[in-house]
């Protein structure tokens, strides 16, 4: 029945699942009925809280007839295998960003889901955040004229949080682009209409002990003429949450006394120690985040229109008009990440896809690779896998450079 909870099987009980756990706990439209994870401790913790069944392989999870949809929260480099397994079993899929590591893998995943007639959604992503949706609605209304330019930037301690070795290898999806900058790409593409045409970028990898990209800055051009500037640094110095009212990415107020904590925690730590520390952040070894006081966000974003600049905040959108400043609120829900749950329920129960489909995730993944390619060559890179924000339209790409 359309009113029944969506029965979800979870592939991977690591940090990604922990961050979405408050959403699943709070929304009665979702029922977690099964999980697959390599660590017995995580599987036992899942059964203890949710009941259902646990498996030591994702393939076995996908064969469970009680599962309607699979949340793929496994490491980036195995997304392809797990999404293909779910699609071939006829399950709808929510896969954590990025869609995959390689564009070819992403294409195979999108094709398999379409062949199986199942929905493939990519999230959680900050493009689901309500202030982003509010800004998009204001832009599309035309109230302040045309959108002209978007600036997005974020400075965090990402590179110095506990990492498994592969998370510091670009070829395996490590570094800031696939895990972090892709949020900016998603947000900017959503506000800009989706159809980006080319990228010019530079990246930085400046710490030999963390040998992957820790920073990137890029210029993204859209078919509409809109352009966007995206900057990200994960080198754990300046914290741009200072410019978000002290609210962190997950919508909770940060303690300024915690500054430098990521680097301090890693001081004199071996790779094995770091992997062990990372394991404590998985389900069964850590406590899920508490209730947020504001919306999640991904750093300062400003959208420049003809007659106003729109500044996204953790509470809504500040509108800097020609002669006055106003604020438009995006009310905070009791369910964290509610728009992502809405999207999953609408897809499974009502056959309505959100913007953030597999095709959308593939387009954002293409931009990540274009940033890397542009940084290597010193030249702009054309994009060929882009899609519009309007799923009912089939137009892809454009012919103007």
C-alpha atoms as one frame of an Amber mdcrd trajectory, in Angstrom:
protein
   0.000   0.000   0.000   1.127   3.542  -0.708   0.856   4.408   3.005   3.089
   1.552   4.175   6.637   2.411   5.249   9.284   1.832   2.601  11.247  -1.251
   3.630  14.924  -0.393   3.311  17.968  -2.622   3.406  21.235  -0.879   4.281
  24.435  -1.817   2.472  27.243  -0.567   4.676  27.026   0.485   8.322  29.887
   2.978   8.301  30.074   6.711   8.844  27.713   7.502   5.951  24.959   5.424
   7.509  25.604   6.931  10.955  25.083  10.442   9.576  21.746   9.494   7.987
  20.612   7.362  10.936  18.761  10.217  12.733  16.657  10.675   9.593  15.703
   7.010   9.413  14.944   6.884  13.127  12.716   9.961  13.029  10.626   9.294
   9.917   7.905   6.621  10.205   7.723   6.393   6.407  10.969   4.372   6.465
  11.459   0.953   8.038  14.956  -0.505   8.192  14.518  -4.252   7.713  17.971
  -5.579   6.823  21.636  -4.665   6.693  24.872  -5.929   5.196  28.266  -5.122
   6.687  31.601  -6.912   7.093  31.904  -6.259  10.844  29.838  -8.582  13.087
  29.676  -5.878  15.755  27.857  -3.518  13.399  25.469  -6.228  12.223  24.647
  -7.208  15.799  24.022  -3.578  16.741  21.664  -3.218  13.793  19.643  -6.308
  14.752  19.552  -5.105  18.344  18.007  -1.795  17.356  15.919  -2.593  14.268
  15.404  -6.346  14.193  15.117  -7.793  10.713  18.030  -9.658   9.170  21.720
  -9.057   8.691  24.078 -10.333   6.010  27.813 -10.412   5.453  27.398  -9.649
   1.738  25.436  -7.011  -0.139  24.418  -9.567  -2.748  22.639 -11.624  -0.073
  20.941  -8.486   1.237  19.635  -7.693  -2.237  18.044 -11.136  -2.490  15.981
 -10.548   0.662  12.310 -10.394  -0.440  11.459  -8.084   2.484  13.688  -5.349
   1.045  12.084  -2.854  -1.355  14.923  -0.362  -1.590  18.633  -0.549  -0.847
  20.576   2.321   0.677  24.130   1.884  -0.625  26.413   3.503   1.957  29.541
   1.486   1.205  32.920   2.975   0.161  32.980   4.843  -3.153  35.012   2.276
  -5.052  32.435  -0.520  -4.579  29.313   1.511  -5.391  29.139   0.037  -8.885
  29.084  -3.584  -7.705  26.481  -2.917  -5.054  24.182  -0.786  -7.190  24.287
  -3.381  -9.971  23.437  -6.126  -7.473  20.453  -4.151  -6.170  19.175  -3.250
  -9.619  19.421  -6.834 -10.864  17.426  -7.909  -7.824  14.697  -5.415  -8.743
  15.307  -3.088  -5.783  15.058   0.691  -5.892  18.327   2.321  -4.878  19.537
   5.282  -2.861  23.316   5.500  -3.277  25.505   7.811  -1.252  27.389  10.427
  -3.244  29.433  10.224  -5.358  27.538   7.935  -7.705  30.809   6.122  -8.472
  34.510   6.807  -8.845  34.747   6.536 -12.636  32.353   7.959 -15.197  32.267
   4.582 -16.962  31.100   2.886 -13.752  28.475   5.589 -13.293  27.179   5.048
 -16.822  26.920   1.305 -16.214  24.971   1.885 -12.989  22.521   4.283 -14.626
  21.994   1.917 -17.553  21.421  -1.102 -15.295  18.847   0.725 -13.168  16.951
   1.840 -16.260  17.041  -1.660 -17.738  15.681  -3.054 -14.473  12.952  -0.405
 -14.247  14.034   0.729 -10.772  14.679   4.199  -9.430  18.299   5.189  -8.771
  18.683   8.205  -6.463  21.934   9.835  -5.376  22.105  11.208  -1.852  22.362
  12.403   0.772  23.639  15.519  -0.960  23.468  19.111   0.182  21.454  19.851
  -2.947  18.552  18.432  -0.888  18.971  21.125   1.802  15.793  23.263   2.185
  17.609  26.636   1.856  18.937  25.426  -1.503  15.421  24.474  -2.592  14.132
  27.863  -1.405  16.830  29.739  -3.341  16.055  27.656  -6.408  12.353  28.515
  -6.135  13.146  32.235  -5.833  15.412  32.067  -8.877  12.904  30.140 -10.975
  10.105  32.546 -10.047  11.938  35.349 -11.831  11.065  37.723  -8.996  14.528
  39.293  -9.091  15.246  38.856 -12.763  17.652  36.370 -14.250  20.286  34.440
 -12.378  23.733  35.615 -13.498  26.454  34.210 -11.233  26.916  31.839  -8.290
  29.746  31.779  -5.769  30.233  28.772  -3.476  33.136  28.273  -1.093  33.941
  26.122   1.906  36.964  25.783   4.199  36.964  22.732   6.490  39.186  20.206
   8.280  38.098  17.349   5.995  41.546  16.105   5.008  42.561  15.634   8.654
  39.575  13.687   9.867  40.297   9.960  10.340  40.800   8.312   6.943  41.289
   4.799   5.645  44.308   4.599   3.287  42.148   4.512   0.134  40.470   7.752
   1.197  43.801   9.466   0.538  44.178   8.005  -2.968  42.498   9.989  -5.727
  42.206   6.992  -8.066  40.029   5.250  -5.471  37.761   8.232  -4.935  39.837
   9.818  -2.195  40.535  13.488  -1.674  38.166  16.403  -1.407  36.604  16.309
  -4.883  34.580  13.101  -4.779  33.528  13.331  -1.130  33.227  17.085  -0.611
  33.399  19.362  -3.646  30.727  17.236  -5.286  28.295  18.802  -2.793  29.166
  22.235  -4.162  28.818  20.941  -7.711  25.370  19.540  -6.905  24.213  22.783
  -5.276  25.529  25.028  -8.025  24.151  22.831 -10.796  20.751  22.813  -9.103
  20.672  26.604  -8.816  22.122  27.094 -12.294  19.690  24.812 -14.098  21.865
  21.735 -14.409  23.230  22.118 -17.916  26.866  23.020 -17.362  28.990  23.154
 -20.503  32.613  23.519 -19.439  34.991  23.705 -16.491  38.299  25.450 -15.898
  39.999  24.480 -12.650  43.093  24.193 -10.495  43.694  21.822  -7.597  46.171
  21.601  -4.750  47.824  18.617  -3.040  50.243  20.210  -0.601  50.716  17.771
   2.279  52.917  14.758   1.447  51.412  12.916   4.407  47.930  13.288   2.853
  48.875  12.705  -0.826  45.633  13.636  -2.553  43.776  16.789  -3.531  43.048
  18.893  -0.485  41.830  21.982  -2.311  40.227  22.950  -5.600  38.989  26.090
  -7.281  36.985  26.017 -10.494  34.907  28.110 -12.861  31.816  26.427 -14.230
  29.915  27.702 -17.265  26.254  26.913 -18.019  24.347  26.757 -21.285  22.158
  29.634 -20.048  25.151  31.956 -19.729  25.238  31.661 -15.935  28.702  31.018
 -14.504  29.779  29.822 -11.095  32.906  29.973  -8.956  33.537  27.004  -6.636
  36.306  26.895  -4.037  36.978  24.208  -1.457  39.828  23.662   1.004  40.046
  20.820   3.491  43.379  21.802   5.026  42.039  22.494   8.528  42.990  26.120
   9.016  40.332  28.778   8.339  36.834  27.462   9.081  34.182  29.046   6.860
  31.461  28.015   9.323  32.439  31.276  11.032  30.556  32.890   8.156  27.547
  30.605   8.682  26.761  31.879  12.173  28.906  29.219  13.830  26.599  26.458
  12.548  28.426  23.379  11.300  27.693  21.312   8.227  25.238  19.057  10.073
  23.174  21.969  11.390  24.603  22.058  14.910  26.410  24.899  16.653  30.167
  24.465  16.840  32.339  25.149  19.883  35.178  27.525  18.917  37.351  25.772
  21.486  37.361  22.702  19.226  39.487  24.529  16.639  42.478  22.413  15.618
  40.983  19.247  17.045  41.271  17.254  13.820  44.990  17.877  13.451  45.640
  17.310  17.158  43.873  13.947  17.070  46.135  12.732  14.253  49.410  13.917
  15.767  51.932  11.065  16.055  49.322   8.561  14.844  50.227   5.659  12.536
  48.108   4.644   9.540  46.840   1.633  11.494  45.933   3.874  14.418  44.052
   6.179  12.082  42.127   3.292  10.510  41.184   2.102  13.993  40.027   5.604
  14.919  37.960   5.726  11.736  36.312   2.447  12.758  35.070   4.004  15.986
  32.947   6.374  13.862  30.927   3.520  12.331  27.566   2.174  13.506  27.918
   0.251  16.724  31.063   2.175  17.607  29.798   5.746  17.721  26.771   7.787
  18.662  24.669   9.238  15.844  24.484  13.048  15.694  21.867  14.696  17.862
  18.947  16.817  16.679  20.050  19.830  14.606  19.040  23.374  15.484  19.346
  24.558  11.886  19.545  23.134   8.398  22.564  21.284   7.140  24.655  23.336
   4.739  27.849  23.269   2.715  29.386  26.638   3.365  28.596  30.098   2.016
  26.696  30.241  -1.282  25.636  33.472  -3.003  23.441  33.577  -6.099  23.607
  36.864  -8.019  20.440  37.879  -9.868  19.603  41.064 -11.796  17.889  42.776
  -8.873  19.099  40.890  -5.807  21.846  38.745  -4.357  20.605  35.643  -2.543
  22.736  34.421   0.369  21.959  30.928   1.612  22.079  30.498   5.388  21.401
  27.565   7.752  17.946  29.075   8.389  16.832  30.233   4.950  17.821  32.865
   2.387  18.897  36.474   2.905  17.715  38.630   0.007  19.881  41.681  -0.716
  17.592  43.699  -3.008  18.087  47.026  -4.730  17.007  49.102  -1.739  16.433
  46.735   1.188  17.495  43.473   2.800  14.934  40.825   3.711  14.970  37.259
   4.988  12.958  34.246   3.823  12.774  31.393   6.255  13.117  27.699   5.509
  11.524  26.086   8.590  13.547  23.329  10.244  11.842  19.927  10.322  11.877
  17.456  13.201  13.198  14.943  10.649  16.790  15.664   9.575  17.341  15.248
   5.831  13.590  15.087   5.311  13.786  16.102   1.606  15.957  13.047   0.950
  13.372  10.813   2.661  10.625  12.560   0.688  12.484  11.747  -2.521  12.921
   8.085  -1.631   9.286   7.646  -0.591   7.995   9.456  -3.666  10.150   7.309
  -5.936   9.247   3.968  -4.368   5.607   4.633  -3.481   4.529   7.080  -6.188
   6.977   6.504  -9.053   8.079  10.162  -8.927  11.776  10.775  -9.360  13.555
  13.757  -7.816  16.111  15.863  -9.638  18.882  13.817  -7.975  18.605  10.709
 -10.163  21.400   8.524 -11.407  21.692  10.732 -14.493  22.080  13.765 -12.227
  24.718  12.022 -10.140  26.579  11.053 -13.300  26.592  14.689 -14.434  28.049
  15.866 -11.116  30.627  13.070 -11.209  31.636  14.218 -14.690  32.344  17.689
 -13.298  34.648  16.177 -10.644  36.683  14.449 -13.339  36.645  17.573 -15.485
  38.141  19.550 -12.588  40.963  17.015 -12.298  41.513  16.991 -16.070  41.516
  20.771 -16.327  43.963  21.068 -13.442  46.321  18.620 -15.181  46.125  20.231
 -18.621  45.700  23.883 -17.724  42.821  24.082 -20.203  39.020  24.207 -19.993
  37.242  20.859 -20.311  33.936  20.448 -22.137  31.115  18.520 -20.477  28.969
  15.986 -22.344  26.906  14.154 -19.696  24.986  17.084 -18.205  21.244  17.058
 -17.559  18.651  19.685 -16.743  17.030  20.256 -13.363  13.726  19.388 -14.977
  13.507  15.558 -15.163  10.652  15.729 -17.667  12.971  17.309 -20.224  15.343
  15.120 -22.202  17.759  17.769 -23.447  21.389  17.033 -22.591  24.395  19.244
 -23.056  24.497  22.111 -25.547  26.375  23.160 -28.645  27.872  26.436 -27.398
  31.332  26.478 -25.868
